[in-house]
Amino acid sequence: MKYKLTMMTLVLFCAISQLTTVAQEKQSLSYGPGAELEGRLIVQRKYGPPNFGENPKTDTRLKIPIVVLTRAINVRGIPGDPFQSASVDGVRRVQLVFTAPSMDYKALVGKDIRVKGALWHATTGGHYTDVVIFVDSVEAIKRGRATAVAGP
């Protein structure tokens, strides 16, 4: 009986310490400039204007660049901000929004990347993830080092 109780206590302790470790691994960020994310760049096909999927026959079909993060992040909302007040926990996918037409990401699809920019909570029909990043720069990374840069 004492052996079973000891084993159950040990298993419970291991489970709790594992949950604590997972929670600590999530990076906590705020909306706005200065964000740096790492992950794998993928492209998802989504419906766009005019009806964003309500009428697939007439809606445009878009290719949306998304970074699948290496580690989940938590994004803290800004209290009182009408667009950025919602906090989002456990974010694994972030849509990349390129504001400079010269930024070309196509050569980086399927590669590990580091993207820098401003985080923003999804506010339009063109935002397909809960959190988006307005891209300042994006680069391929390999074994912790940058190997190529795509940007203005």
N, C-alpha and C positions, 0 to 999 in steps of 0.2 A: 504494500500500500504506500509506504513512504517513497519507494522508488518511482511509482506512477506519479505521485504528487510532485516529486522533484523534476521528472521529465516534463510534465505538463507546465510547470513553472518556467522551465528552460525554454520550451517551445513558445510560450506566451511572451517571454522576454525577448526572444529573437524576432518574433513578429512585430512587436512594438518598436524595437530598435530599427528594423528594416523600414517601417513606415516613417519614422523620424528621418532616416537617411534620405528617403525619396523626397520628402517635403523640403529638406534642406538643399537638395540638388536643383530645385526650381529657382531660377533667377527671377527676381522681382524688379520690374522696370516701370517707368512712368510714361505717359503720353508726352509727345513732344520730341524735339531734336536730341541727337546724341546717342541714339540706340545703335547697338552693334549686335547682329544676330548671325549664327552659323547653322548650316544645315545643307540639305540636298535640294537643288533647284529642279522643280518639275513644272510641267505645263498641264493645266486642266482645261477641258473644253466646257464652256458655259454658254447659255443663251443670254443675249444682250438686248438692246433696244429693238423695237419700241416697247415690247411687253415682257421682256426678261423671262421667257419660257411659257407664258400664258397662251401664246399662239406660235408654236414652233415653226409653222410653215412660213411665217413672215418675219420672225425674229432673227436678228443676226446671230451668227455663231462665232464666239470669241475664243481666243487662246489666252488663258490667264496664267501668268507666272506666279508660282507659289514656292516659298521656301518651307520645306518640312524640317523643322528644327531638330538639332541634335539632342537638345534637352528642352523640355517644356518650360514655359515662362509664365509668370503671373504679371498682369499689367494693372497697375493701380490707377483708378479713376481720379479725376481732379474735381473735388467737391465744388458744387455751384456752377461748373462749366456746363452749358446746355448740350454740348456735343461730346464731351470727354469725361462725363461723370461716372460712367459704368466701368467697374473693375471687371476683369476677365481672368479667371484662374485656369491653369493647365493648358495654355495655348500651345498647340503643336504645329499649326500651319498659319503662315502669314502671307497675304497677297502682296506682291511687289507692285508699286505704282511708280512708273517712270515719268518724270515731269520733263526731262530733257530728251528731245527727239533723237539726239546723237547716241544715246545709251542703247546698246544692242546686247541683249542677254542670250540670244539664240545659241551661241557657241558654248554657253555655260550650262545648258539644260542637261540634267543627269549627273552633274558634277557637284562636289561639295563646294560651297561658297561661303563668303563672309559678306554681309550686306550692311551698309551703314546708312542711317537716315533718321527720319522722324516718324515715330509711331502715332497712329491715329485710330480712333474707334470707327468701325464701319458706319457710314452715314448715308450712302447712296445705294441705288440698285446695282451700280457697277462695282461695289465692294462685295466680294464673295466669301471673305472670311471675317470673323468678328473683329480682328485687328489687322490693319494694313500698315505698310511702311512706305513712306514717300522716299524714294531712293536717292541718296547723294552719290554713293559709289557701291559697286559690287565687284568682287574678285573671286577667282577660283582659288581654292586652298588645297594643299596636298601635304599631308603629314604635319599639319600645324603651321605651314608657311604658304604665303601667297605665291601663285605661279603665273597668274595673268590678271590683268585689270581691264575691265570694260567700263568706260565712263567718259564724261565730257573732257 
